[in-house]
Amino acid sequence: MTLTGTAALADAGPDLLRLPGLPDTPPATPRRPTRTRRPGGGGDERPTGDLRRDDLHGSVSDPVLDTMNFLNEITHRYPGAISFAPGRPYAGFFETEQIFTHLRRYLDHLAEGGASPDEIRSALFQYGPTAGQIRELIADSLRADEGTDVPAESVVVTVGAQEAMLLAVRALIAGPEDVLLVSSPCYVGITGAARLFDIVPTAVEETAGGFRCADLEAAILAERARGRRPRAFYVVPDHSNPSGTTMPLEQRKELLDLAARHGILILEDSPYRAVSPGRQLPTLKSLDRGRHVVHLGSLSKTLFPGARVGYVVADQVVVGADGSTGLLADELTRIKSMVTVNTSPLSQAVVAGMLLAAGGRTSEFNAGTAAYYGDAMRATLRELDRCFPPKEREALGIRWNEPSGGFFLAVDVPFVADNAALEACAEEYGVIWTPMSYFYPQGGGERSLRLSVSYLTHSSIAEGVERLADFIRSRADGRP
């Protein structure tokens, strides 16, 4: 009676549940549950827990969430095919015993720092802080490897870079008027993360020479003219996935100026720098003087993918309604606490041991792997040149770019490179690739394909490119 505000129990009737201003209409008739007949064909029907796809969130029907599943299906269906599809690190550099060596190194590091046996045990067995327990080591690594000087408090350790994308998108895109812009073609992980939140990214199309700031500025102005608020721009500036392009230094500086002028943040995703040969251009974050860059980091390519450890650097200041201030990293940590709670302490420990072994310089740790991937890229380009002499290349309308590093390159072909073409190529010619159309959020790339060179030996590359060339010629001749 205290809760309902009534004097007696008899006064607590149905009227208490009727909200003011609502019509006295009965509730809508609920959808009848799915029913099924008993096994054996009897007439008695029972409700089941089966669901209609239309009743689930729209993202489960979005093609972008099916792209990698289709590739995996093709790979399993044709296990003998040479696959240029997976962007996985080469497995030949991994040794099982390394895991235990790196783990022990981190435990020794904790002990040398004064941690007690109980504290060391907790560092492995307990959940640990949501923001991560190796933030200091990651900040030290960024300082040593990239010249990026950020406080450890601005780092959030994530379950791979994919979670870093999800946290950033959720925090920055607050309502339907907010806009996420992406350089297109782009990595499907960012478009997939956006789709989970009913966010449709605005694509900024790259030209044959790569991304141009003028196109981004035009997209920003167009969105504002529609009454919307551009908030962030996602880009992979180094050896991008999928196109393999690298943003020139002057373009990076121009992009930072544009971000400052228009008040947007740049989501920088750059996982291929440390595994690419030669001297790399500065990251956008290392050039950032106005805290306009949120850096999305991955240790899958630089250390090993099974760790599932990434990070996000978010040193932007956030001001509360009461005037209090904190870092964007704090807000991302709040979101993470309701997603994965924390990143595996055991994985963090192994990663920390690897960082300690390299003195934080993952580029030096990966000197051998970078050389291997550089050789693989050059071998692929040589085989393409051999299989398609200039005159034939021009006659067929075949072109490809020549990345200086990373795992990927793009090939333009004289036919629609869709799932049907991919399946035919796998079945009849024994080679697998990825349609570039997967990476265009608003359409495009229908006559291009992506080749990944990271997981193959030189002999497999030579055989695979030759098979691919035979397939391209067959399609160019009009054969199905």
C-alpha positions in Angstrom: 0.0 0.0 0.0 3.0 2.3 0.6 4.3 1.7 -2.9 0.9 2.1 -4.6 -0.3 5.1 -2.5 -3.6 3.4 -1.6 -5.4 3.4 1.7 -6.5 -0.2 1.6 -5.6 -3.3 -0.3 -8.9 -3.3 -2.1 -8.1 0.1 -3.7 -5.1 -1.4 -5.6 -6.9 -2.3 -8.8 -6.1 -2.4 -12.5 -6.4 1.4 -12.9 -3.0 1.8 -11.1 -1.3 0.3 -14.2 -2.9 2.6 -16.7 -0.7 5.6 -17.7 -2.3 9.0 -17.9 -3.1 10.2 -21.4 -3.2 6.7 -22.9 -6.4 5.4 -24.5 -8.2 2.5 -22.9 -7.4 0.0 -25.6 -6.7 -3.6 -25.1 -3.1 -4.8 -25.7 -2.2 -6.0 -29.2 -2.8 -9.7 -29.7 0.6 -11.4 -29.3 2.1 -13.4 -32.2 1.2 -17.0 -31.9 4.2 -19.1 -30.9 5.7 -21.4 -33.5 4.1 -24.9 -33.2 5.3 -28.2 -34.4 3.8 -31.6 -34.7 5.0 -34.4 -32.5 7.4 -36.9 -34.0 5.4 -39.7 -35.5 2.9 -37.6 -37.3 0.4 -37.2 -34.4 -2.1 -34.3 -34.5 -1.0 -32.8 -31.2 1.1 -29.6 -31.7 3.5 -28.1 -29.2 5.1 -24.6 -29.1 8.9 -24.6 -30.0 11.7 -22.1 -29.4 12.3 -21.7 -33.1 12.7 -18.1 -34.3 12.1 -16.1 -37.4 15.1 -14.3 -38.8 12.9 -11.2 -39.4 12.5 -11.0 -35.6 16.2 -10.8 -35.0 18.4 -7.7 -35.3 18.9 -6.6 -38.9 22.7 -7.0 -38.7 22.4 -10.8 -38.8 20.9 -10.5 -42.3 23.5 -7.9 -43.4 25.8 -9.3 -46.2 28.9 -7.8 -44.5 28.5 -10.3 -41.7 28.5 -13.2 -44.2 31.6 -12.3 -46.2 34.2 -14.0 -44.1 31.9 -16.9 -43.4 31.6 -17.5 -47.2 35.4 -17.4 -47.6 35.8 -19.9 -44.7 33.2 -22.2 -46.3 35.0 -22.1 -49.7 38.3 -22.8 -48.1 36.9 -25.8 -46.2 35.1 -27.1 -49.3 38.2 -26.9 -51.4 41.1 -27.8 -49.0 43.5 -28.5 -51.9 43.1 -25.0 -53.4 45.9 -22.5 -53.1 44.4 -19.6 -51.0 45.2 -16.0 -51.5 42.3 -15.1 -49.2 43.4 -15.2 -45.5 45.2 -12.2 -44.0 46.9 -14.4 -41.5 50.5 -14.3 -40.4 52.8 -17.0 -41.7 52.8 -19.8 -39.2 56.4 -20.9 -39.8 57.7 -18.3 -37.3 55.8 -19.7 -34.3 57.2 -22.2 -31.8 55.0 -23.5 -29.1 57.6 -23.2 -26.4 57.8 -19.5 -27.0 54.5 -19.1 -25.2 56.0 -20.4 -21.9 59.2 -18.5 -22.4 57.4 -15.2 -22.7 55.0 -15.9 -19.9 57.9 -16.7 -17.6 59.6 -13.5 -18.6 56.6 -11.4 -17.6 56.3 -13.2 -14.3 60.0 -12.5 -13.6 59.3 -8.9 -14.5 56.5 -8.7 -11.9 58.7 -10.3 -9.3 61.6 -7.9 -10.0 59.2 -5.0 -9.6 58.3 -6.1 -6.1 55.1 -8.1 -6.7 54.5 -10.8 -4.1 53.7 -14.4 -5.0 50.0 -13.8 -4.2 50.0 -10.7 -6.4 51.6 -12.6 -9.3 49.1 -15.4 -8.9 46.2 -12.9 -9.0 47.7 -11.2 -12.1 47.2 -14.5 -14.0 44.1 -16.1 -12.4 41.8 -13.1 -11.6 39.9 -10.9 -13.9 42.2 -7.9 -13.6 41.4 -4.3 -14.3 39.0 -3.6 -17.2 41.3 -1.2 -18.9 44.1 -3.8 -18.9 47.1 -4.6 -16.7 49.9 -4.0 -19.3 49.0 -0.5 -20.3 52.3 0.9 -19.1 54.2 -1.6 -21.3 52.1 -0.8 -24.4 52.6 2.9 -23.8 56.4 2.3 -23.5 56.3 0.3 -26.7 54.5 3.1 -28.6 57.1 5.5 -27.3 60.1 3.3 -28.3 58.7 2.1 -31.6 56.7 5.0 -33.0 57.7 8.1 -31.1 54.2 8.3 -29.7 54.2 9.8 -26.2 50.9 9.1 -24.4 50.2 8.4 -20.8 49.4 4.8 -19.9 46.0 6.0 -18.6 45.0 6.8 -22.2 45.5 3.1 -23.2 42.7 0.5 -23.0 43.8 -3.1 -23.7 41.1 -4.8 -25.8 40.2 -8.2 -27.1 41.9 -7.6 -30.5 41.5 -4.4 -32.5 38.0 -5.5 -33.4 36.8 -4.7 -29.9 38.7 -1.4 -30.0 36.7 -0.4 -33.1 33.4 -1.5 -31.4 34.2 0.6 -28.3 35.2 3.7 -30.3 32.1 3.5 -32.6 29.7 3.0 -29.7 31.2 6.0 -27.8 31.5 8.5 -30.6 28.4 7.9 -32.6 25.8 8.9 -30.0 22.6 9.4 -32.1 21.1 9.1 -35.6 22.4 12.5 -36.6 26.1 11.5 -36.0 28.1 10.3 -38.9 31.0 7.7 -39.2 33.0 8.2 -42.3 35.2 5.5 -43.7 37.8 5.4 -46.4 36.5 3.1 -49.1 37.4 0.3 -49.8 37.8 -0.4 -46.1 38.3 -3.3 -43.7 35.0 -5.0 -43.1 35.5 -5.0 -39.3 34.7 -1.4 -39.0 31.5 -1.6 -41.2 30.5 -4.7 -39.3 30.9 -3.0 -35.9 28.9 -0.1 -37.1 26.1 -2.3 -38.4 25.7 -3.9 -35.0 24.7 -0.5 -33.7 22.4 0.3 -36.7 25.0 2.8 -38.0 25.4 3.2 -41.8 28.9 4.5 -42.5 29.4 7.2 -45.2 32.0 6.0 -47.7 34.7 8.3 -48.9 35.9 6.7 -52.1 39.6 6.3 -52.8 40.9 7.1 -56.2 43.4 4.9 -58.1 46.1 6.8 -56.2 44.5 6.3 -52.8 42.8 8.5 -50.3 42.4 12.3 -50.9 41.6 14.8 -48.2 39.5 16.9 -50.7 37.1 14.0 -51.0 36.8 13.7 -47.2 36.1 17.4 -46.9 33.5 17.2 -49.5 31.8 14.4 -47.7 31.9 16.3 -44.4 30.3 19.3 -46.0 27.6 17.2 -47.7 26.7 15.6 -44.5 26.5 18.9 -42.6 24.3 20.2 -45.4 21.9 17.4 -44.6 21.7 18.5 -41.0 24.0 15.7 -39.8 27.1 15.8 -37.6 30.3 14.1 -38.9 32.1 12.7 -35.8 34.9 10.4 -36.9 36.8 9.1 -40.0 38.2 5.6 -40.1 41.3 5.0 -42.2 44.2 2.5 -42.5 47.1 4.8 -43.6 49.8 2.1 -44.0 49.6 -0.8 -46.5 45.8 -0.8 -46.1 43.5 -3.8 -46.0 42.3 -4.4 -48.7 43.9 -2.2 -51.3 47.5 -2.1 -50.0 47.8 1.6 -50.5 49.9 3.9 -48.2 49.1 7.5 -47.4 51.9 9.9 -48.3 53.4 12.1 -45.5 52.0 15.4 -46.8 48.5 13.8 -47.0 48.8 12.7 -43.4 49.6 16.3 -42.3 46.8 17.6 -44.4 44.4 15.1 -42.9 45.3 16.2 -39.3 44.8 19.9 -40.3 41.4 18.9 -41.8 40.4 17.1 -38.6 41.3 20.2 -36.5 39.4 22.5 -38.9 36.2 20.4 -38.9 36.3 19.1 -35.4 36.3 15.4 -36.2 38.3 12.6 -34.8 40.4 10.2 -36.9 40.2 6.5 -36.1 43.7 5.3 -37.2 44.0 1.5 -37.7 47.6 0.5 -38.8 48.4 -3.2 -38.1 50.8 -3.8 -40.9 53.6 -1.3 -40.2 55.8 -3.4 -38.1 55.6 -6.4 -40.4 56.5 -4.4 -43.6 60.1 -4.0 -44.8 61.9 -0.7 -44.9 61.5 2.6 -43.0 57.8 3.4 -42.3 56.2 6.8 -42.4 55.1 8.3 -39.1 51.8 7.2 -37.7 49.0 9.8 -37.6 49.0 9.5 -33.8 52.8 10.3 -33.6 52.1 13.5 -35.7 49.0 14.4 -33.7 49.5 17.6 -31.7 45.9 18.4 -31.0 44.5 15.0 -29.8 42.5 14.5 -33.0 43.6 10.8 -33.5 42.2 7.8 -31.7 44.7 5.0 -32.5 43.4 1.5 -32.8 46.2 -1.0 -32.2 46.6 -4.7 -33.0 49.2 -7.1 -31.8 47.9 -10.0 -34.0 50.2 -9.3 -36.9 53.2 -8.0 -34.9 53.2 -10.7 -32.2 50.6 -13.5 -32.8 46.9 -13.6 -33.6 46.0 -16.3 -31.0 46.7 -13.9 -28.2 43.6 -11.8 -29.2 45.2 -8.7 -27.7 44.8 -5.2 -29.1 44.5 -1.7 -27.7 43.1 1.7 -28.2 44.8 5.0 -27.5 42.2 7.6 -26.5 43.9 10.6 -24.9 41.1 13.1 -25.7 39.8 15.0 -22.8 36.1 14.5 -22.0 34.2 17.2 -20.0 31.2 16.2 -17.9 28.0 18.2 -17.4 29.3 19.2 -14.0 32.6 20.5 -15.4 34.6 17.4 -14.3 37.2 16.1 -16.8 38.6 12.7 -17.7 39.9 10.9 -20.7 38.0 9.3 -23.6 39.8 6.1 -22.5 37.8 6.1 -19.3 34.6 6.2 -21.2 35.7 3.3 -23.4 36.6 1.4 -20.3 33.0 1.8 -19.0 31.7 0.4 -22.3 34.1 -2.5 -22.2 33.0 -3.4 -18.7 29.7 -4.3 -20.3 31.1 -6.1 -23.4 34.1 -8.3 -22.5 34.6 -7.2 -18.9 38.4 -7.5 -19.3 41.0 -8.8 -21.7 42.4 -12.2 -20.8 45.2 -11.7 -18.2 47.0 -14.8 -19.4 47.1 -13.4 -23.0 48.2 -10.0 -21.7 51.0 -11.8 -19.7 52.4 -13.6 -22.8 52.2 -10.4 -24.9 53.9 -8.4 -22.1 56.8 -11.0 -22.1 57.2 -10.5 -25.9 57.3 -6.7 -25.5 59.9 -7.0 -22.8 62.0 -9.3 -24.9 62.0 -6.8 -27.7 62.6 -3.7 -25.5 59.2 -2.6 -26.7 60.3 -2.4 -30.3 58.0 -4.7 -32.2 59.5 -3.6 -35.4 62.9 -5.1 -34.4 61.1 -8.2 -33.1 59.6 -8.6 -36.5 62.6 -7.9 -38.7 62.6 -11.4 -40.0 58.9 -11.6 -40.6 58.9 -8.2 -42.3 61.6 -9.5 -44.7 59.6 -12.6 -45.4 56.4 -10.7 -46.2 58.3 -8.3 -48.3 59.8 -11.2 -50.3 56.3 -12.7 -50.7 54.9 -9.5 -52.0 57.7 -9.1 -54.5 57.4 -12.7 -55.6 53.6 -12.2 -56.2 54.3 -9.1 -58.3 57.0 -10.9 -60.3 54.6 -13.8 -61.0 51.9 -11.4 -62.2 54.4 -9.7 -64.5 55.5 -13.1 -65.8 52.0 -14.5 -66.4 50.7 -11.2 -67.9 53.2 -9.5 -70.2 52.4 -5.8 -70.8 50.7 -6.2 -74.2 48.4 -9.0 -73.0 47.7 -7.1 -69.8 46.7 -4.0 -71.7 44.5 -6.0 -74.2 42.7 -7.8 -71.4 42.3 -4.7 -69.2 44.1 -6.2 -66.2 45.9 -3.9 -63.7 47.3 -4.3 -60.2 48.9 -2.0 -57.7 52.4 -2.6 -56.3 52.3 -2.1 -52.5 55.6 -1.6 -50.7 54.5 -3.7 -47.7 51.6 -5.2 -45.9 49.7 -8.4 -46.9 47.5 -7.3 -49.7 47.3 -6.1 -53.3 44.3 -5.4 -55.6 43.9 -6.7 -59.1 41.4 -5.3 -61.6 40.0 -8.0 -63.9 37.7 -7.9 -67.0 34.7 -9.7 -65.4 32.5 -9.5 -62.4 34.6 -10.9 -59.5 31.7 -12.1 -57.3 31.0 -15.1 -55.1 30.0 -17.2 -58.1 33.3 -16.4 -59.9 35.2 -17.2 -56.8 33.5 -20.6 -56.3 34.2 -21.5 -60.0 37.8 -20.5 -59.7 38.2 -22.6 -56.5 36.5 -25.6 -58.0 37.9 -25.6 -61.6 41.3 -24.0 -61.1 42.2 -24.7 -57.5 42.8 -21.1 -56.3 41.0 -18.8 -53.9 40.9 -15.0 -53.6 38.7 -12.4 -52.1 36.2 -10.2 -54.0 37.0 -6.6 -53.5 33.3 -5.8 -53.5 33.2 -7.1 -49.9 35.1 -4.0 -48.8 32.9 -1.3 -50.4 30.2 -0.2 -47.9 28.1 1.6 -50.5 28.9 -0.5 -53.6 31.9 -0.8 -55.9 34.9 -3.0 -56.6 32.8 -5.5 -58.6 35.6 -6.1 -61.1 38.5 -6.3 -58.7 39.9 -8.9 -56.4 42.2 -8.9 -53.4 45.2 -11.1 -53.1 46.8 -11.8 -49.7 50.4 -12.9 -49.8 51.2 -13.5 -46.1 50.4 -17.1 -45.6 52.0 -18.7 -48.7 55.4 -20.0 -49.7 57.1 -18.8 -52.9 56.4 -22.1 -54.7 52.7 -21.8 -53.8 52.6 -18.2 -54.9 54.1 -19.1 -58.3 51.6 -22.0 -58.8 48.7 -20.0 -57.5 49.3 -17.0 -59.7 49.6 -19.2 -62.8 46.3 -20.9 -62.0 44.7 -17.5 -61.4 46.0 -16.3 -64.7 44.4 -19.3 -66.5 41.1 -18.5 -64.8 41.3 -14.8 -65.7 42.0 -15.7 -69.4 39.1 -18.1 -69.5 36.7 -15.5 -68.2 38.1 -12.8 -70.5 37.4 -15.2 -73.4 33.8 -15.4 -72.4 34.0 -19.0 -71.0 31.7 -19.6 -67.9 
